Each structure stands twice: as structure tokens, then as C-alpha cells.
Amino acid sequence: MPDAGAARAIGNIKDEGQKLIRAIGRFSKSQKELWQKLPYLALEADGHNGYSPDLADIYRNGIWPVRSSIVPHSHHYVCVDCATGELISGNAFRAHGTIEPPDDGAVLRILFHLEELFARRVIDDLVRYGAQRTWGDQGTQEE
């Protein structure tokens, strides 16, 4: 059992962790208008250089998986709900089709990879991907 000073320190650290979790969620949600563009852009981009199950997930389900939150053999990872910009549990969505808050640990894994939540960057990457020549168009353009 930790002494009173250690218990206080642990409590303070947990409080700060909760503040970080809320701040990460607010940051994602603040970009709602940009996240709402993702499903259409994913649909438009799919089929370029083959079909992608990741892109299909975005336009079929309206969720964007945050890669840095995924740990092999773990069921806790985070997705962005493209309709609201909110962070949700990818596992709950996959298993039950429900929108639930994500696991705190999964959200904290994003902390050092916040660029994955820059919606403008995600959109730019998707547009660039969609602008590539399709696999069926290789060699069909006049030279």
C-alpha cells in the first residue's frame, strides 16, 4: 500500500492523464467539419491501385482508425467517428456496431502521434492517393 504522499502523486498523475485524454478528444472533435469529408473522399479514392478494405471501412462505416492506438493482439483501439469528430472505441464498433467511448490507454497511445489526428493532413493524403493513376489505367495514357 503506497504511503499518503505516493497516493497523492498517483492521484495527480491520473488526473493529468484524464486531462490529456479530454484534450485529445476535444482536438479531434474541433475538426468535425473536416472529418465529415473523409467518407466521400475515401469512396472517391478507392479503386486507385486496387481496392482497400481500410478505405471501404471509412465510406461504409464512417470511421477512421487511428493507427497509433492499435496494439497487436489488443482489442482496444481508437477510431474517429467521421460524423461527429469524436473518438470512439474501434473494438465496440466492430464487435457490436455501437458507438462507445474508447479505452483511456488507447487514447493515450495517440499522444505522441497527434499528427494522425490532423484532419487536414489525413484529407491531403487521401486526395493525393486518389489522384494517383489507377491500376487499370497503367499504360493507357498517350505519350
C-alpha positions in Angstrom: 0.0 0.0 0.0 1.6 3.3 -1.0 2.1 6.0 1.6 0.0 9.2 1.6 2.5 11.1 -0.5 2.7 8.4 -3.1 -1.0 8.0 -3.2 -1.4 11.8 -3.7 1.2 11.7 -6.5 -0.6 8.8 -8.2 -3.9 10.6 -8.0 -2.4 13.8 -9.5 -0.8 11.8 -12.4 -4.2 10.1 -13.1 -5.9 13.5 -13.0 -3.4 14.8 -15.5 -3.9 11.7 -17.7 -7.6 12.4 -17.8 -7.0 16.0 -18.8 -4.8 14.8 -21.7 -7.5 12.3 -22.8 -10.1 15.0 -22.8 -7.8 17.4 -24.7 -7.1 14.8 -27.3 -10.8 14.2 -27.7 -11.5 18.0 -28.0 -8.8 18.4 -30.6 -10.4 15.7 -32.8 -13.9 17.0 -32.3 -12.8 20.5 -33.1 -12.2 19.3 -36.7 -15.7 17.8 -37.2 -16.3 19.6 -40.5 -13.1 18.2 -41.9 -13.7 14.7 -40.6 -17.1 14.7 -42.3 -15.4 15.0 -45.7 -13.5 11.7 -45.2 -16.1 9.1 -46.2 -16.8 10.8 -49.6 -13.1 11.2 -50.3 -12.4 7.6 -49.3 -15.1 6.4 -51.7 -13.7 8.6 -54.5 -10.1 7.4 -53.9 -11.0 3.7 -53.6 -10.1 1.6 -56.6 -6.9 3.5 -57.3 -4.1 0.9 -57.4 -6.6 -1.7 -56.2 -9.3 -1.7 -53.6 -8.6 -1.0 -49.9 -10.5 -2.5 -47.0 -9.3 0.4 -45.0 -10.9 2.9 -47.4 -14.0 0.8 -47.6 -14.3 1.0 -43.8 -14.3 4.7 -43.9 -17.0 5.2 -46.5 -19.2 2.2 -45.4 -19.0 2.8 -41.6 -17.9 6.4 -41.3 -15.0 5.7 -39.0 -11.3 6.5 -39.3 -9.0 4.1 -37.4 -6.1 5.9 -35.6 -3.2 3.6 -36.3 -1.0 4.6 -33.4 -3.8 3.4 -31.0 -3.7 -0.2 -32.3 -1.6 -2.7 -30.5 -1.2 -6.2 -31.8 -3.4 -8.7 -30.0 -5.3 -6.0 -28.2 -9.0 -5.3 -28.6 -8.7 -1.6 -27.5 -8.1 0.9 -30.3 -9.5 4.3 -31.2 -11.4 5.5 -34.3 -12.7 8.9 -35.2 -16.4 9.0 -35.9 -16.4 11.0 -39.1 -19.9 12.3 -38.5 -19.0 14.0 -35.2 -15.2 14.0 -34.9 -15.5 12.2 -31.6 -13.1 9.5 -30.6 -14.8 6.1 -30.2 -13.9 2.5 -29.4 -13.0 0.7 -32.5 -13.5 -2.6 -30.8 -17.0 -1.8 -29.6 -17.9 -0.6 -33.1 -16.5 -3.8 -34.7 -18.0 -6.2 -32.2 -21.4 -4.7 -31.6 -21.9 -1.8 -34.1 -22.1 0.6 -31.1 -20.6 4.0 -30.5 -18.8 3.9 -27.2 -16.0 5.9 -25.6 -12.6 4.5 -26.3 -10.3 2.9 -23.7 -8.2 5.5 -21.9 -5.0 3.7 -22.5 -5.7 3.5 -26.3 -6.3 7.3 -26.4 -3.0 7.9 -24.5 -1.2 5.9 -27.1 -2.1 8.6 -29.6 -0.3 11.3 -27.5 3.0 11.1 -29.3 1.4 10.6 -32.7 -1.1 13.5 -32.7 -0.4 14.2 -36.4 -2.7 11.2 -37.0 -5.5 13.5 -35.8 -4.7 16.4 -38.1 -7.8 16.0 -40.2 -6.4 18.3 -42.9 -3.3 16.1 -43.3 -5.4 13.0 -43.5 -7.6 14.6 -46.2 -4.5 15.8 -48.1 -3.0 12.3 -48.0 -6.3 10.8 -49.2 -6.6 13.3 -52.1 -3.0 12.6 -53.1 -3.7 8.9 -53.0 -6.9 9.4 -55.1 -5.0 11.4 -57.7 -2.6 8.5 -58.5 -3.2 6.7 -61.7 -5.4 3.7 -61.3 -4.0 0.2 -61.7 -6.3 -0.3 -64.7 -5.1 2.9 -66.4 -1.4 1.9 -66.4 0.0 2.4 -69.9 -3.3 3.7 -71.4 -2.3 7.3 -71.5 -0.9 8.7 -74.7 2.7 9.6 -74.5 
